[in-house]
Amino acid sequence: MMKLNTLKPGSRKAPKRVGRGSSAGQGKTCGRGHKGQRARAGGYHKVGFEGGQMPLQRRLPKIGFTSHKQSETAEVRLHELVVPKTDVVDLEVLKAAGVVPRRAERARIIASGKITKAVKVRGMKVTPGARQAIEAAGGSVED
């Protein structure tokens, strides 16, 4: 950490002195080149400005969108249904067991993994493949 009482001469780099003759290295045009908007005082344009040509960010099409529902919906795999040690599984039980995040407002059970224990699923969306697997294991699904 730098403290004011430890500063010594040379801690601050001196700015370039432009326009002080050719021997100084930044004479005449002062490093701005010859003519053009960037050589002038007050020559300014926006980021992405291309001299009046249609800018790249406006030439390209807009693509995609971000779904806000995606962050609220959690996907639950079949083998995660047996993590809570209860026979009835709903959203609150899965949140308490740490299977789905606390911010999740809804959950969907997908047919990934295997289920061996019979569980009763309540109040969650279930894909058709997951429904078959749950019922084949002796469980049931309540909508």
C-alpha positions as CSV (number, residue, x, y, z in Angstrom):
1,M,0.0,0.0,0.0
2,M,1.3,3.4,-0.9
3,K,1.3,6.1,1.8
4,L,1.8,9.9,1.3
5,N,4.8,10.0,3.6
6,T,6.7,7.4,1.5
7,L,6.4,9.3,-1.8
8,K,9.7,10.4,-3.4
9,P,10.5,12.6,-6.4
10,G,9.7,10.6,-9.6
11,S,6.7,8.9,-8.1
12,R,4.6,10.8,-10.6
13,K,5.5,10.5,-14.2
14,A,5.7,13.9,-16.0
15,P,3.3,14.3,-18.9
16,K,4.5,14.4,-22.5
17,R,5.3,18.0,-23.6
18,V,4.1,18.1,-27.2
19,G,4.7,20.8,-29.7
20,R,8.2,21.9,-28.4
21,G,10.2,21.3,-31.5
22,S,11.4,18.3,-33.5
23,S,14.2,17.4,-31.2
24,A,11.7,16.8,-28.4
25,G,10.2,13.9,-30.4
26,Q,6.6,15.3,-30.4
27,G,7.1,18.4,-32.5
28,K,5.0,19.9,-35.3
29,T,2.0,17.6,-35.5
30,C,2.4,16.5,-31.9
31,G,1.9,12.8,-32.7
32,R,-1.5,13.4,-34.4
33,G,-0.4,12.8,-38.0
34,H,-1.5,15.0,-40.9
35,K,-5.0,16.4,-41.3
36,G,-8.2,14.5,-40.6
37,Q,-10.8,14.7,-37.8
38,R,-8.5,13.1,-35.2
39,A,-5.8,15.8,-36.0
40,R,-8.1,18.7,-35.2
41,A,-8.8,20.2,-31.8
42,G,-12.3,19.1,-30.7
43,G,-12.3,16.3,-33.3
44,Y,-14.6,13.8,-31.6
45,H,-16.9,11.0,-32.7
46,K,-18.9,8.3,-30.9
47,V,-17.6,4.8,-30.2
48,G,-18.5,2.7,-33.3
49,F,-18.8,5.7,-35.6
50,E,-17.6,4.9,-39.1
51,G,-17.6,8.2,-40.8
52,G,-21.3,8.1,-41.7
53,Q,-21.2,4.6,-43.0
54,M,-23.8,2.3,-41.4
55,P,-21.9,1.0,-38.3
56,L,-21.2,-2.7,-37.8
57,Q,-23.4,-3.1,-34.8
58,R,-26.4,-1.8,-36.8
59,R,-25.6,-3.8,-40.0
60,L,-25.7,-7.1,-38.2
61,P,-29.0,-8.7,-37.3
62,K,-30.2,-9.0,-33.7
63,I,-30.2,-12.6,-32.6
64,G,-31.5,-14.5,-29.6
65,F,-33.0,-13.5,-26.3
66,T,-32.5,-14.3,-22.6
67,S,-35.4,-16.1,-20.9
68,H,-36.1,-14.7,-17.4
69,K,-38.1,-17.9,-16.6
70,Q,-34.9,-20.0,-17.0
71,S,-33.4,-18.8,-13.7
72,E,-36.6,-19.5,-11.9
73,T,-37.1,-23.0,-13.1
74,A,-34.9,-25.9,-11.8
75,E,-34.4,-29.2,-13.6
76,V,-34.5,-32.3,-11.4
77,R,-33.1,-35.6,-12.5
78,L,-34.7,-38.9,-11.5
79,H,-31.8,-40.0,-9.2
80,E,-32.1,-36.7,-7.3
81,L,-35.7,-37.6,-6.2
82,V,-34.3,-40.1,-3.7
83,V,-31.9,-37.6,-2.0
84,P,-34.6,-36.4,0.5
85,K,-35.5,-39.3,2.8
86,T,-39.3,-38.9,2.3
87,D,-41.9,-40.8,0.3
88,V,-43.6,-37.6,-0.9
89,V,-41.5,-35.2,-2.9
90,D,-42.5,-31.6,-3.7
91,L,-40.7,-28.3,-4.4
92,E,-40.2,-27.4,-0.7
93,V,-38.8,-30.8,0.2
94,L,-36.3,-30.5,-2.7
95,K,-35.3,-27.0,-1.6
96,A,-34.7,-28.2,2.0
97,A,-32.6,-31.0,0.8
98,G,-30.5,-28.7,-1.4
99,V,-31.4,-30.4,-4.7
100,V,-32.9,-27.2,-6.2
101,P,-31.7,-23.6,-5.4
102,R,-33.8,-21.5,-3.0
103,R,-34.7,-18.9,-5.7
104,A,-36.4,-21.6,-7.8
105,E,-40.1,-20.9,-8.2
106,R,-40.9,-24.1,-10.1
107,A,-39.2,-27.4,-10.9
108,R,-39.4,-29.9,-13.7
109,I,-38.5,-33.6,-13.4
110,I,-36.6,-34.9,-16.5
111,A,-35.9,-38.4,-17.5
112,S,-32.2,-38.5,-16.7
113,G,-30.6,-41.1,-14.5
114,K,-32.4,-44.0,-12.8
115,I,-34.9,-44.3,-10.0
116,T,-35.3,-47.4,-7.8
117,K,-37.3,-46.1,-4.9
118,A,-41.1,-45.6,-5.1
119,V,-41.8,-41.9,-4.5
120,K,-45.0,-39.8,-4.8
121,V,-44.3,-36.6,-6.8
122,R,-46.6,-33.7,-6.0
123,G,-47.0,-30.3,-7.6
124,M,-44.2,-30.4,-10.2
125,K,-44.1,-30.7,-13.9
126,V,-42.9,-34.1,-15.1
127,T,-41.8,-35.1,-18.6
128,P,-43.5,-38.1,-20.2
129,G,-40.4,-40.2,-20.0
130,A,-39.8,-39.3,-16.3
131,R,-43.5,-40.1,-15.6
132,Q,-43.1,-43.6,-17.0
133,A,-39.9,-44.2,-15.0
134,I,-41.5,-43.1,-11.7
135,E,-44.5,-45.3,-12.3
136,A,-42.4,-48.2,-13.3
137,A,-40.5,-47.9,-10.0
138,G,-43.8,-48.1,-8.1
139,G,-44.3,-44.4,-7.5
140,S,-47.0,-42.0,-8.6
141,V,-47.4,-38.4,-9.9
142,E,-50.0,-35.9,-8.7
143,D,-50.5,-32.8,-10.9
